[in-house]
Amino acid sequence: MEDWAEIRRLHRAEGMAIRAIARRMKVSKNTVKKALGSHEPPRYQRKPKGSAVDELEPQIRAVLAEFPDMPTTVIMERVGWQRGRTVFFERVQQLRPLFKPVDPASRTEYRPGELAQCDLWFPPVDVPLGFGHVGRPPVLVMVSGYSRIMAATMVPTRQSPDLLAGHWALISGWGRVPRALVWDNESAVGQWRGGKLQLTETMNAFRGTLGSKVIQCRPGDPEAKPVVAYRTSFV
């Protein structure tokens, strides 16, 4: 599913040729052609393979929580790792950013059509929903990083079907698909697990259909979506 979505993004958004995509993704050209010719995502998922380092991850996290800059070789000695270095170094590299403080002074520049920042806003008061009902349903907000144009639509719930339907309505209104959609840790979008982002199956299917990319911010990093956070604060 993830490879299918990335192949379509590279072809549609980046304009890469089939041969170039095949080299980058390390797949055959026939696989690339099949992904581009399929308008529906594949109906299977590869089962993730376990790793021997999984058992030691809680200990690695405990060390990083206290000493986020500790060298990996020292962490290896602390937790008693006796196997190959590569898999251990890769896991520490994935986990270390989770325990480092976020730079509050970071600055970002955006290009036209590059990305749109997304968020959910909840009305501070009850709103009429029809047939005598009132409530505070979520409002999907999408802001262009370059032009700062903002679009919003009320959705029934924050579950995947309603969230993606809201996305489609807003993107259709713009008439263009951003190269990337930026989200925080909304469960209907995906989750960070073991230092690695895992998008939901429905979100992978959606981004593959659009030929776009989904960037999900790490936990505890509110500065990563400053544009949409600033705009929604005045709603």
N, C-alpha and C positions, 0 to 999 in steps of 0.2 A: 504494500500500500504506500509506504513512504517513498520507495524508489519510483513508483509510478507517478506520484505527485511531483517529485523533484525533476524527473525527466520532462514532464509537461511544462514545468516552470522554466527550466533552462531553454526549452525550445520557444515558448511563447513570449516570456518576459525578457530573456537575455538574447534571443535570436541565434542561438547556437545551432550548428549543423548536426545532423544525425551522427556523423562519424566522430565529431568532437565530443558529443554527449556520451557516446559509447566509450571513448577513451577515459573521460572524466569519471564516469560511473562504474567503469570496469565491467561492462556488460557487452553483449554482442549487438551489432547493428540491428539484427532482427528483433531483439528485445526492445530496443528503442522504438523501432517502427511500430511494433505491436502496442506499446504504451501510448504512442501518439495517435494511433488509429482507434484506440478504445476510448469511448466517451463515458465509460463507467469504470470505477475502481475495481481492481481484482478482488475476488471474494475469498481470499485466503490471507493468512498472516504467518510470518515466520515465527516460530517459537524461539524466544531468547534462550541462548545457551548459558548455563550457569558457569560460575568461575570460582576457583578455589579461594580467591580473595574475598568473596562474599561473606564468609564466616568471620573475617577479621574487620569488616567495615565498621561495626559499632565501636571497636577499639580505636580505629583510625580517626573516626569522628571525634571521639573523646579527646584524643591528643591534639587534633587541630583546633578544637574548641578552646583549649587552654593555650596552645602555642601555634597560631595559624601560620607562622613563618618558619617553623621547624623544618630543616632539610629532610628530604624524603628518605635518605639513607639512615638518618637517625630514627625516623618514625619506623622504618623497617626493623631496626634493632629493638625498639621499644615494644612492638607487638609480636616479635618473635617470628617474623616471616623468613622461611628457609628455602623458598622456591625461586623461580626466575624473577629478574628485576623488572622486565618490561611490563608485565600485567600489573604489578604493584605500583610502578611509577605512573601508569595511565590512570589507575583508580585514584591515586592521591591528587593527580592533576585535575581530575573531574571534581573532587570534593573540596579542594583548597579554597576556590572562590566563594564557597558558601560560608566560610568563616572569616573572610576578610572584610573590613569595613568598607562601605560604599563611599566613593569619592563624591562629596556634596558639591564640588566646584566643576564637575565635568560639563563640557559644552558639546553640542551636536549641531551640525549643519545638514540641511536637507536639500535634495534635488527635486525638480518637478516630477510628479508621478512616482516618487521613490517609495513612499510608505504612507500609511494612515494609522493613526493611533486610535485604539478602540477602548471603550469602557462602558460600564453600566452605571446609570444614575437613577436614584430612587426619589420620587417626589416627596417633599417634606410634609405634605398634607394628602388626605384622601381625595381621589378624583373620581368623577362619575364614570361608571363602566357600562351603563345601559341596563335597562330592565330593573331599575331601582337598586342596583348594586354599586358599591363604592370600594375602592382599594388603592393600593400603592404599587402597581406593577412596575417592573424595571423598564428603563428607557435606554435603548442602545444608542450610544453616541460615537460618531466617527469623525475625526478631524484630520485634514490633510496636513502633513508635516511641513510642506512647502508654502502653500497658499493660506493655510489656517482656516480654510472653509470648513464649516461644521454642518453635519447632517445628523438627524436623530429620528428615531421612531420607537414607539411604545410596543413592547412585545409581551405576550401573555405570561411567560415564565423565563427563567434563565437556563432552561434545559436546551440541549443541542438543537432539536428541530426548530424551536422558536428563535433561537439565537442566529442560526444560519439563514432562516427566512428573513430575519431583520437585516442581516448583512446583504442579502441579495436585493432587498428593496432599496437600501441606501446606495449600493454600488450601481444599481440600475438607474437611480436618479442622477448620479454623477455622469453616467455614460462611459465611464472608464474604470479599469481595474487597477488598483495600486499594485506596485511590484511586491509589497510586503504589508501585512497587517500585524500591528503590534498590540499584544495583549498582556495583562497581568496574569496572576495565577487563578484564572477562572476554570473551574473543574470541567466545564463543557468544552473547553479549548484544549486543555492538556495539563500535565503536572510534571514537576521536576522530581525525579526519583534516582537516588544514587548519583547525583550530580549530572544526570542526563535528562534532556527534555523528551517527554513522550506525549505526542499529540494524540487526541482521541481519534478513533477510527473515522467518525463522521467528519471531523475537522480535516483530516488528511484527504478524505474523499472530496471535500468541498474545495480545498486549496488546489488539489489536482485538477479539478474541473475548471477553476479560474486560471490556472497556470500562475499562481501567486505563491508567496512565501509567508509563513506565520512565524513571528518572533514572539516568544513568550518570556516575559521578564523573570528574573530570578526572585525568589522570596526576599522580602525586606529591601527592595530597590525601587521606591516610589519615584525617584528622580529619573527613571528610565522612560517615563511617559509624561514629561512636563507639559506638553502642548495640550493634550486632552484634559489633564488634571486642572490646568489653569482655566481652560474655557468652561468646564463644567462647574467650577467653583462660583461662577457668576450667573448660573442658570437659576 
